[in-house]
Amino acid sequence: MSAIAAEPRQTKFVLDESRIPRAWYNIAADLPSPPPPPLHPGTGQPIGPGDLAPLFPMELIKQVVSTDREIEIPEPVRDAYRLYRPSPLHRAHRLEAALDTPAHIYYKYEGVSPSGSHKPNTALAQAYYNKAEGVTRLATETGAGQWGSALAFAGAVFGLEVKVFMVRASYDQKPYRRILMETYGADVVASPSLATEYGRKLLAESPDHTGSLGIAISEAIEDTVTHPGSKYSLGSVFDFVLLHQTVIGQESIEQMGMAGEEPDVIIGCAGGGSNFAGLTFPWLGRTFREGKRYRIIAAEPEAAPSMTRGVYAYDFGDTGKMAPLVKMHTLGSDFVPAPIHAGGLRYHGMAPLVSHLKELGEIEATSVHQVACFEAGVTFARAEGILPAPEPTHAIKVAIDEALAAKEAGEARVILFNLCGHGHFDLAAYERYLAGTLEDYEYPAEKVREALASLPAVR
Ligand SMILES: Cc1ncc(COP(=O)(O)O)c(C=O)c1O
């Protein structure tokens, strides 16, 4: 049998369904040192499984403490992954030509999922484990609406009710995201809402509150503990969420192999850190096990630059101070980021695992303004045809800068980034960009100083 010749300008590297990973990659097995443990907000002591049991099913709690390198993906979850996985890896030939760069640019496209982003990779897993343990209803927050849509979809797949607290700024900017969630069967309210005591308190103080992810998380947690049969589900930050996203990076390793290339630079946008971790952790595993070195860059917004301008300290994951204390890069849990269109990046903290890797010097972080990101997103759309969500335009901006730096240096650097979602529900933001009315928000140093002043005292 003669071998099939490779396409001269192969653009998509596509894996067969049998190549959907059979296990998630647990970076805890390979870290040079473990991250500091989460602490109980009341006692200041490391939390145990019992402390998390009101919020999460036991199988997810076990994943947080596991140091096994591979955690098997249950067959019903892998079967649901078949709806969209493996996701394609693209070589951005046309973007390279538009930039006239010798760099080779690749992107992993997670926008092919039913709800349009990487978020179903963990939503399906969380819904499955909850259903298996008898939970009937999930409560959650959503920023951009991508996570809420993913969980609403996963609730429909596994037969669970879903209640979504959607950050007011996004609720107003993106009515179609709400309608998508409702179509999947979810109940969606704008946060702060009248549905919780915490929301009612905030609305009494400030009726026009634009909300934040930190506030919506507090409302979802309060809702969970006040509704029997409910558990809490979250779209980022926690170790098990990052774990579930590692299907992205594992597939990308195989696909870069098909392309016959190794990345020099790997880039992801970072709000809570999950798509960034999902792409980069399997590559970092190679660093820890085989000594391979990659430049790994997290791209965050100038309006909420937790890793580039925050402090590394124990803080609450939510504004209402109901969640465990975790050591992370934070701008202070009281900090409410400006209403940038990348709603998924409007978070005061960063995943503890990602923060730990930054402290170890294994990854870099950089922050970018939203207008420059939309400019990069439009350049990308005109070259590659895909309209990116506002969040991954941060990764695109950094990838383009790297490609232009490679041109300056005359080097054929290989760049890989995560295109973690499409922007089909973000057209109002693009409209504002195209009309020239989109604004940048300066880094609010004073507001951050105030928020950091009330960091919890932890010895
Ligand atoms: C498309 C998209 N990208 C990125 C993010 C940021 O989250 P994370 O940093 O966990 O990937 C979100 C969050 O809502 C999102 O919807």
The ligand as an ORCA input file, in Angstrom:
! r2SCAN-3c Opt
* xyz 0 1
  C     -14.160     31.725     25.898
  C     -13.556     31.884     27.253
  N     -12.235     31.937     27.348
  C     -11.606     32.078     28.533
  C     -12.331     32.203     29.700
  C     -11.590     32.416     30.976
  O     -11.608     31.321     31.816
  P     -10.358     30.410     31.999
  O      -9.188     31.297     32.319
  O     -10.707     29.540     33.133
  O     -10.154     29.646     30.741
  C     -13.719     32.135     29.664
  C     -14.484     32.209     30.915
  O     -15.642     32.362     30.975
  C     -14.339     31.975     28.408
  O     -15.658     31.929     28.307
*
